[in-house]
Amino acid sequence: MSRVDRAPLHLLQRALQAIKEGRARTDVELARVLGVGLEEARLVVAALRGSGLLREVYASCASPCEACPFKSSCVLREQRLRLYVAAERGGSAGREG
């Protein structure tokens, strides 16, 4: 049995509900909402992605950095922030971005 398979069903259900409701979009937020550690939240994300219930998307910005009033504090410039959304019914668990 893999580490992903050990995620309890109730935790998977709570995680998916939190993501659908917009209470969690990242693994850090999910850990906080579920009251678990970051590693366990990442296992839950992996299990949901593996079952096709969750998609990974990347945050991006449509505004050119030079014209953006938030350029001095922007985290998107230095890293690609991973966000998670519930997959459409019958959709794939792939990446977008």
A tleap script that builds the chain and sets N, CA, C and O, in Angstrom:
source leaprc.protein.ff14SB
mol = sequence {
  NMET SER ARG VAL ASP ARG ALA PRO LEU HIE
  LEU LEU GLN ARG ALA LEU GLN ALA ILE LYS
  GLU GLY ARG ALA ARG THR ASP VAL GLU LEU
  ALA ARG VAL LEU GLY VAL GLY LEU GLU GLU
  ALA ARG LEU VAL VAL ALA ALA LEU ARG GLY
  SER GLY LEU LEU ARG GLU VAL TYR ALA SER
  CYS ALA SER PRO CYS GLU ALA CYS PRO PHE
  LYS SER SER CYS VAL LEU ARG GLU GLN ARG
  LEU ARG LEU TYR VAL ALA ALA GLU ARG GLY
  GLY SER ALA GLY ARG GLU CGLY
}
set mol.1.N position { 0.848 -1.170 0.000 }
set mol.1.CA position { 0.000 0.000 0.000 }
set mol.1.C position { 0.898 1.239 0.000 }
set mol.1.O position { 1.802 1.345 0.829 }
set mol.2.N position { 0.658 2.169 -0.917 }
set mol.2.CA position { 1.478 3.372 -0.985 }
set mol.2.C position { 1.055 4.363 0.093 }
set mol.2.O position { -0.001 4.214 0.708 }
set mol.3.N position { 1.888 5.374 0.315 }
set mol.3.CA position { 1.562 6.403 1.303 }
set mol.3.C position { 0.283 7.130 0.931 }
set mol.3.O position { -0.493 7.513 1.807 }
set mol.4.N position { 0.053 7.325 -0.373 }
set mol.4.CA position { -1.139 8.020 -0.838 }
set mol.4.C position { -2.390 7.232 -0.502 }
set mol.4.O position { -3.407 7.823 -0.139 }
set mol.5.N position { -2.340 5.910 -0.613 }
set mol.5.CA position { -3.498 5.071 -0.347 }
set mol.5.C position { -3.919 5.092 1.113 }
set mol.5.O position { -5.029 4.673 1.441 }
set mol.6.N position { -3.055 5.571 1.991 }
set mol.6.CA position { -3.363 5.555 3.412 }
set mol.6.C position { -4.134 6.781 3.881 }
set mol.6.O position { -4.474 6.865 5.061 }
set mol.7.N position { -4.422 7.731 3.003 }
set mol.7.CA position { -5.192 8.910 3.398 }
set mol.7.C position { -6.608 8.463 3.749 }
set mol.7.O position { -7.284 7.849 2.924 }
set mol.8.N position { -7.065 8.767 4.972 }
set mol.8.CA position { -8.411 8.347 5.381 }
set mol.8.C position { -9.486 8.980 4.514 }
set mol.8.O position { -9.375 10.138 4.112 }
set mol.9.N position { -10.524 8.210 4.233 }
set mol.9.CA position { -11.605 8.666 3.367 }
set mol.9.C position { -12.237 9.954 3.885 }
set mol.9.O position { -12.497 10.866 3.100 }
set mol.10.N position { -12.488 10.046 5.185 }
set mol.10.CA position { -13.127 11.254 5.720 }
set mol.10.C position { -12.246 12.487 5.501 }
set mol.10.O position { -12.764 13.586 5.301 }
set mol.11.N position { -10.938 12.316 5.537 }
set mol.11.CA position { -10.023 13.424 5.308 }
set mol.11.C position { -10.063 13.852 3.838 }
set mol.11.O position { -10.023 15.044 3.530 }
set mol.12.N position { -10.140 12.883 2.949 }
set mol.12.CA position { -10.253 13.191 1.520 }
set mol.12.C position { -11.543 13.949 1.236 }
set mol.12.O position { -11.548 14.913 0.471 }
set mol.13.N position { -12.630 13.514 1.850 }
set mol.13.CA position { -13.923 14.165 1.645 }
set mol.13.C position { -13.910 15.599 2.174 }
set mol.13.O position { -14.400 16.516 1.515 }
set mol.14.N position { -13.347 15.782 3.363 }
set mol.14.CA position { -13.270 17.125 3.957 }
set mol.14.C position { -12.398 18.036 3.103 }
set mol.14.O position { -12.719 19.209 2.911 }
set mol.15.N position { -11.300 17.497 2.594 }
set mol.15.CA position { -10.394 18.284 1.761 }
set mol.15.C position { -11.085 18.717 0.475 }
set mol.15.O position { -11.013 19.886 0.095 }
set mol.16.N position { -11.736 17.805 -0.181 }
set mol.16.CA position { -12.414 18.129 -1.433 }
set mol.16.C position { -13.506 19.165 -1.204 }
set mol.16.O position { -13.676 20.073 -2.018 }
set mol.17.N position { -14.241 19.043 -0.116 }
set mol.17.CA position { -15.280 20.015 0.211 }
set mol.17.C position { -14.680 21.393 0.461 }
set mol.17.O position { -15.214 22.396 -0.013 }
set mol.18.N position { -13.581 21.451 1.197 }
set mol.18.CA position { -12.921 22.733 1.475 }
set mol.18.C position { -12.439 23.394 0.187 }
set mol.18.O position { -12.530 24.613 0.035 }
set mol.19.N position { -11.931 22.593 -0.729 }
set mol.19.CA position { -11.451 23.132 -2.006 }
set mol.19.C position { -12.629 23.614 -2.850 }
set mol.19.O position { -12.557 24.682 -3.459 }
set mol.20.N position { -13.696 22.846 -2.891 }
set mol.20.CA position { -14.885 23.243 -3.656 }
set mol.20.C position { -15.478 24.542 -3.124 }
set mol.20.O position { -15.955 25.372 -3.897 }
set mol.21.N position { -15.447 24.717 -1.803 }
set mol.21.CA position { -16.017 25.908 -1.168 }
set mol.21.C position { -15.069 27.103 -1.213 }
set mol.21.O position { -15.449 28.207 -0.822 }
set mol.22.N position { -13.841 26.895 -1.686 }
set mol.22.CA position { -12.880 27.981 -1.783 }
set mol.22.C position { -12.174 28.308 -0.478 }
set mol.22.O position { -11.511 29.340 -0.378 }
set mol.23.N position { -12.306 27.441 0.526 }
set mol.23.CA position { -11.639 27.680 1.808 }
set mol.23.C position { -10.170 27.289 1.761 }
set mol.23.O position { -9.394 27.698 2.625 }
set mol.24.N position { -9.781 26.509 0.770 }
set mol.24.CA position { -8.390 26.082 0.615 }
set mol.24.C position { -8.072 25.998 -0.869 }
set mol.24.O position { -8.803 25.380 -1.642 }
set mol.25.N position { -6.978 26.623 -1.250 }
set mol.25.CA position { -6.526 26.578 -2.647 }
set mol.25.C position { -5.100 26.068 -2.765 }
set mol.25.O position { -4.662 25.697 -3.854 }
set mol.26.N position { -4.371 26.044 -1.654 }
set mol.26.CA position { -2.989 25.571 -1.672 }
set mol.26.C position { -2.827 24.475 -0.632 }
set mol.26.O position { -3.693 24.288 0.222 }
set mol.27.N position { -1.721 23.752 -0.704 }
set mol.27.CA position { -1.488 22.704 0.283 }
set mol.27.C position { -1.328 23.276 1.691 }
set mol.27.O position { -1.709 22.631 2.668 }
set mol.28.N position { -0.768 24.479 1.801 }
set mol.28.CA position { -0.613 25.126 3.105 }
set mol.28.C position { -1.979 25.487 3.688 }
set mol.28.O position { -2.235 25.254 4.869 }
set mol.29.N position { -2.849 26.051 2.863 }
set mol.29.CA position { -4.204 26.373 3.329 }
set mol.29.C position { -4.965 25.114 3.689 }
set mol.29.O position { -5.699 25.090 4.677 }
set mol.30.N position { -4.798 24.072 2.899 }
set mol.30.CA position { -5.491 22.814 3.165 }
set mol.30.C position { -5.045 22.218 4.498 }
set mol.30.O position { -5.872 21.720 5.262 }
set mol.31.N position { -3.764 22.266 4.777 }
set mol.31.CA position { -3.254 21.766 6.055 }
set mol.31.C position { -3.904 22.531 7.209 }
set mol.31.O position { -4.310 21.929 8.203 }
set mol.32.N position { -4.001 23.842 7.079 }
set mol.32.CA position { -4.609 24.670 8.121 }
set mol.32.C position { -6.083 24.330 8.314 }
set mol.32.O position { -6.539 24.156 9.444 }
set mol.33.N position { -6.829 24.236 7.215 }
set mol.33.CA position { -8.269 23.951 7.280 }
set mol.33.C position { -8.539 22.566 7.880 }
set mol.33.O position { -9.466 22.393 8.671 }
set mol.34.N position { -7.724 21.594 7.495 }
set mol.34.CA position { -7.934 20.218 7.972 }
set mol.34.C position { -7.327 19.983 9.352 }
set mol.34.O position { -7.655 18.996 10.011 }
set mol.35.N position { -6.457 20.867 9.790 }
set mol.35.CA position { -5.798 20.686 11.075 }
set mol.35.C position { -4.777 19.559 11.065 }
set mol.35.O position { -4.628 18.825 12.042 }
set mol.36.N position { -4.070 19.436 9.931 }
set mol.36.CA position { -3.041 18.405 9.782 }
set mol.36.C position { -1.732 19.068 9.382 }
set mol.36.O position { -1.697 20.261 9.081 }
set mol.37.N position { -0.666 18.295 9.380 }
set mol.37.CA position { 0.620 18.798 8.943 }
set mol.37.C position { 0.680 18.957 7.437 }
set mol.37.O position { -0.154 18.415 6.710 }
set mol.38.N position { 1.670 19.702 6.975 }
set mol.38.CA position { 1.832 19.965 5.548 }
set mol.38.C position { 2.054 18.679 4.755 }
set mol.38.O position { 1.512 18.527 3.660 }
set mol.39.N position { 2.843 17.757 5.294 }
set mol.39.CA position { 3.105 16.498 4.585 }
set mol.39.C position { 1.811 15.697 4.391 }
set mol.39.O position { 1.584 15.135 3.319 }
set mol.40.N position { 0.973 15.646 5.418 }
set mol.40.CA position { -0.297 14.919 5.292 }
set mol.40.C position { -1.221 15.616 4.292 }
set mol.40.O position { -1.917 14.951 3.524 }
set mol.41.N position { -1.230 16.943 4.297 }
set mol.41.CA position { -2.038 17.681 3.319 }
set mol.41.C position { -1.565 17.380 1.900 }
set mol.41.O position { -2.378 17.242 0.987 }
set mol.42.N position { -0.262 17.280 1.720 }
set mol.42.CA position { 0.274 16.957 0.386 }
set mol.42.C position { -0.093 15.540 -0.036 }
set mol.42.O position { -0.312 15.286 -1.221 }
set mol.43.N position { -0.164 14.623 0.909 }
set mol.43.CA position { -0.609 13.264 0.587 }
set mol.43.C position { -2.077 13.265 0.159 }
set mol.43.O position { -2.462 12.555 -0.770 }
set mol.44.N position { -2.877 14.058 0.834 }
set mol.44.CA position { -4.299 14.175 0.481 }
set mol.44.C position { -4.427 14.752 -0.926 }
set mol.44.O position { -5.212 14.248 -1.730 }
set mol.45.N position { -3.672 15.793 -1.229 }
set mol.45.CA position { -3.689 16.393 -2.566 }
set mol.45.C position { -3.287 15.352 -3.611 }
set mol.45.O position { -3.926 15.242 -4.657 }
set mol.46.N position { -2.238 14.595 -3.331 }
set mol.46.CA position { -1.779 13.570 -4.283 }
set mol.46.C position { -2.852 12.508 -4.501 }
set mol.46.O position { -3.058 12.057 -5.628 }
set mol.47.N position { -3.528 12.111 -3.442 }
set mol.47.CA position { -4.588 11.099 -3.572 }
set mol.47.C position { -5.751 11.639 -4.403 }
set mol.47.O position { -6.280 10.935 -5.263 }
set mol.48.N position { -6.146 12.875 -4.150 }
set mol.48.CA position { -7.260 13.472 -4.900 }
set mol.48.C position { -6.888 13.709 -6.362 }
set mol.48.O position { -7.712 13.511 -7.255 }
set mol.49.N position { -5.649 14.133 -6.607 }
set mol.49.CA position { -5.202 14.304 -7.995 }
set mol.49.C position { -5.146 12.958 -8.704 }
set mol.49.O position { -5.550 12.845 -9.861 }
set mol.50.N position { -4.646 11.938 -8.013 }
set mol.50.CA position { -4.534 10.613 -8.605 }
set mol.50.C position { -5.872 10.001 -8.965 }
set mol.50.O position { -5.971 9.204 -9.898 }
set mol.51.N position { -6.901 10.376 -8.222 }
set mol.51.CA position { -8.237 9.837 -8.507 }
set mol.51.C position { -9.011 10.700 -9.501 }
set mol.51.O position { -10.148 10.384 -9.851 }
set mol.52.N position { -8.393 11.790 -9.955 }
set mol.52.CA position { -9.041 12.645 -10.942 }
set mol.52.C position { -10.014 13.648 -10.355 }
set mol.52.O position { -10.750 14.295 -11.100 }
set mol.53.N position { -10.038 13.795 -9.033 }
set mol.53.CA position { -10.980 14.707 -8.387 }
set mol.53.C position { -10.418 16.114 -8.204 }
set mol.53.O position { -11.149 17.040 -7.852 }
set mol.54.N position { -9.136 16.268 -8.439 }
set mol.54.CA position { -8.488 17.544 -8.199 }
set mol.54.C position { -7.546 17.853 -9.345 }
set mol.54.O position { -6.891 16.956 -9.876 }
set mol.55.N position { -7.476 19.127 -9.730 }
set mol.55.CA position { -6.556 19.577 -10.765 }
set mol.55.C position { -5.584 20.567 -10.156 }
set mol.55.O position { -5.940 21.333 -9.261 }
set mol.56.N position { -4.364 20.547 -10.644 }
set mol.56.CA position { -3.364 21.530 -10.255 }
set mol.56.C position { -3.328 22.606 -11.323 }
set mol.56.O position { -3.225 22.311 -12.513 }
set mol.57.N position { -3.411 23.839 -10.896 }
set mol.57.CA position { -3.290 24.972 -11.813 }
set mol.57.C position { -2.222 25.883 -11.244 }
set mol.57.O position { -1.883 25.787 -10.064 }
set mol.58.N position { -1.700 26.749 -12.057 }
set mol.58.CA position { -0.674 27.679 -11.592 }
set mol.58.C position { -1.236 29.084 -11.591 }
set mol.58.O position { -1.945 29.491 -12.511 }
set mol.59.N position { -0.906 29.816 -10.541 }
set mol.59.CA position { -1.296 31.215 -10.477 }
set mol.59.C position { -0.472 31.992 -11.485 }
set mol.59.O position { 0.720 31.740 -11.658 }
set mol.60.N position { -1.090 32.897 -12.116 }
set mol.60.CA position { -0.369 33.749 -13.052 }
set mol.60.C position { -0.984 35.136 -12.993 }
set mol.60.O position { -2.025 35.349 -12.371 }
set mol.61.N position { -0.343 36.035 -13.627 }
set mol.61.CA position { -0.782 37.415 -13.583 }
set mol.61.C position { -0.856 37.939 -15.012 }
set mol.61.O position { 0.082 37.774 -15.793 }
set mol.62.N position { -1.964 38.562 -15.342 }
set mol.62.CA position { -2.146 39.088 -16.689 }
set mol.62.C position { -1.530 40.474 -16.859 }
set mol.62.O position { -1.372 40.958 -17.980 }
set mol.63.N position { -1.189 41.099 -15.758 }
set mol.63.CA position { -0.656 42.460 -15.796 }
set mol.63.C position { 0.862 42.444 -16.004 }
set mol.63.O position { 1.558 41.646 -15.376 }
set mol.64.N position { 1.376 43.306 -16.867 }
set mol.64.CA position { 2.836 43.419 -16.983 }
set mol.64.C position { 3.419 43.920 -15.663 }
set mol.64.O position { 2.857 44.825 -15.045 }
set mol.65.N position { 4.517 43.354 -15.234 }
set mol.65.CA position { 5.105 43.688 -13.935 }
set mol.65.C position { 5.400 45.181 -13.790 }
set mol.65.O position { 5.191 45.750 -12.719 }
set mol.66.N position { 5.875 45.808 -14.841 }
set mol.66.CA position { 6.261 47.215 -14.746 }
set mol.66.C position { 5.079 48.110 -14.389 }
set mol.66.O position { 5.259 49.133 -13.728 }
set mol.67.N position { 3.873 47.741 -14.818 }
set mol.67.CA position { 2.693 48.567 -14.566 }
set mol.67.C position { 1.921 48.149 -13.318 }
set mol.67.O position { 0.923 48.781 -12.972 }
set mol.68.N position { 2.358 47.114 -12.652 }
set mol.68.CA position { 1.614 46.557 -11.522 }
set mol.68.C position { 1.940 47.290 -10.222 }
set mol.68.O position { 3.113 47.479 -9.897 }
set mol.69.N position { 0.914 47.703 -9.475 }
set mol.69.CA position { 1.181 48.389 -8.207 }
set mol.69.C position { 1.701 47.455 -7.116 }
set mol.69.O position { 2.165 47.927 -6.078 }
set mol.70.N position { 1.632 46.148 -7.329 }
set mol.70.CA position { 2.075 45.171 -6.335 }
set mol.70.C position { 3.425 44.547 -6.668 }
set mol.70.O position { 3.828 43.573 -6.032 }
set mol.71.N position { 4.126 45.094 -7.656 }
set mol.71.CA position { 5.354 44.456 -8.121 }
set mol.71.C position { 6.416 44.313 -7.038 }
set mol.71.O position { 7.213 43.376 -7.088 }
set mol.72.N position { 6.447 45.207 -6.071 }
set mol.72.CA position { 7.487 45.110 -5.033 }
set mol.72.C position { 7.214 43.985 -4.034 }
set mol.72.O position { 8.133 43.544 -3.344 }
set mol.73.N position { 5.975 43.517 -3.946 }
set mol.73.CA position { 5.655 42.463 -2.986 }
set mol.73.C position { 5.117 41.192 -3.643 }
set mol.73.O position { 4.629 40.301 -2.948 }
set mol.74.N position { 5.196 41.099 -4.934 }
set mol.74.CA position { 4.617 39.979 -5.674 }
set mol.74.C position { 5.418 38.681 -5.476 }
set mol.74.O position { 6.642 38.666 -5.608 }
set mol.75.N position { 4.706 37.608 -5.161 }
set mol.75.CA position { 5.361 36.303 -5.039 }
set mol.75.C position { 5.329 35.540 -6.362 }
set mol.75.O position { 6.054 34.558 -6.520 }
set mol.76.N position { 4.515 35.967 -7.298 }
set mol.76.CA position { 4.382 35.250 -8.565 }
set mol.76.C position { 5.593 35.442 -9.461 }
set mol.76.O position { 5.868 34.599 -10.315 }
set mol.77.N position { 6.315 36.525 -9.282 }
set mol.77.CA position { 7.495 36.787 -10.108 }
set mol.77.C position { 8.602 35.785 -9.839 }
set mol.77.O position { 9.313 35.379 -10.758 }
set mol.78.N position { 8.754 35.385 -8.586 }
set mol.78.CA position { 9.871 34.529 -8.196 }
set mol.78.C position { 9.550 33.042 -8.220 }
set mol.78.O position { 10.453 32.212 -8.322 }
set mol.79.N position { 8.295 32.711 -8.128 }
set mol.79.CA position { 7.932 31.288 -8.111 }
set mol.79.C position { 6.556 31.111 -8.727 }
set mol.79.O position { 5.747 32.038 -8.765 }
set mol.80.N position { 6.317 29.933 -9.197 }
set mol.80.CA position { 4.994 29.620 -9.720 }
set mol.80.C position { 4.197 28.996 -8.585 }
set mol.80.O position { 4.507 27.889 -8.146 }
set mol.81.N position { 3.189 29.686 -8.114 }
set mol.81.CA position { 2.377 29.239 -7.005 }
set mol.81.C position { 1.397 28.173 -7.486 }
set mol.81.O position { 0.627 28.412 -8.416 }
set mol.82.N position { 1.422 27.006 -6.860 }
set mol.82.CA position { 0.512 25.934 -7.235 }
set mol.82.C position { -0.802 26.090 -6.490 }
set mol.82.O position { -0.829 26.240 -5.269 }
set mol.83.N position { -1.881 26.053 -7.243 }
set mol.83.CA position { -3.227 26.112 -6.680 }
set mol.83.C position { -3.957 24.850 -7.083 }
set mol.83.O position { -3.623 24.223 -8.088 }
set mol.84.N position { -4.956 24.480 -6.296 }
set mol.84.CA position { -5.725 23.283 -6.589 }
set mol.84.C position { -7.196 23.632 -6.683 }
set mol.84.O position { -7.713 24.415 -5.887 }
set mol.85.N position { -7.868 23.043 -7.666 }
set mol.85.CA position { -9.301 23.228 -7.860 }
set mol.85.C position { -9.935 21.862 -8.081 }
set mol.85.O position { -9.286 20.932 -8.560 }
set mol.86.N position { -11.204 21.753 -7.727 }
set mol.86.CA position { -11.923 20.505 -7.958 }
set mol.86.C position { -12.048 20.293 -9.463 }
set mol.86.O position { -12.355 21.226 -10.205 }
set mol.87.N position { -11.812 19.082 -9.900 }
set mol.87.CA position { -11.890 18.759 -11.324 }
set mol.87.C position { -13.344 18.681 -11.757 }
set mol.87.O position { -14.226 18.332 -10.971 }
set mol.88.N position { -13.577 19.010 -13.012 }
set mol.88.CA position { -14.909 18.832 -13.580 }
set mol.88.C position { -15.231 17.349 -13.574 }
set mol.88.O position { -14.327 16.519 -13.673 }
set mol.89.N position { -16.467 17.016 -13.462 }
set mol.89.CA position { -16.866 15.609 -13.475 }
set mol.89.C position { -16.395 14.975 -14.779 }
set mol.89.O position { -16.715 15.455 -15.867 }
set mol.90.N position { -15.634 13.899 -14.657 }
set mol.90.CA position { -15.109 13.218 -15.834 }
set mol.90.C position { -13.878 13.883 -16.410 }
set mol.90.O position { -13.368 13.456 -17.446 }
set mol.91.N position { -13.391 14.934 -15.743 }
set mol.91.CA position { -12.206 15.640 -16.224 }
set mol.91.C position { -10.952 14.919 -15.841 }
set mol.91.O position { -10.983 13.937 -15.099 }
set mol.92.N position { -9.835 15.411 -16.351 }
set mol.92.CA position { -8.553 14.786 -16.046 }
set mol.92.C position { -7.923 15.471 -14.842 }
set mol.92.O position { -8.346 16.554 -14.438 }
set mol.93.N position { -6.928 14.841 -14.288 }
set mol.93.CA position { -6.223 15.393 -13.127 }
set mol.93.C position { -4.945 16.081 -13.546 }
set mol.93.O position { -4.035 16.236 -12.732 }
set mol.94.N position { -4.855 16.493 -14.780 }
set mol.94.CA position { -3.625 17.079 -15.294 }
set mol.94.C position { -3.388 18.491 -14.841 }
set mol.94.O position { -4.122 19.028 -14.012 }
set mol.95.N position { -2.364 19.083 -15.387 }
set mol.95.CA position { -1.993 20.458 -15.040 }
set mol.95.C position { -2.515 21.418 -16.086 }
set mol.95.O position { -2.712 21.066 -17.249 }
set mol.96.N position { -2.730 22.634 -15.638 }
set mol.96.CA position { -3.024 23.741 -16.536 }
set mol.96.C position { -2.116 24.873 -16.146 }
set mol.96.O position { -1.518 24.845 -15.070 }
set mol.97.N position { -2.003 25.829 -16.961 }
set mol.97.CA position { -1.234 26.985 -16.531 }
set mol.97.C position { -0.684 27.692 -17.608 }
set mol.97.O position { -0.004 28.698 -17.403 }
savepdb mol mol.pdb
quit
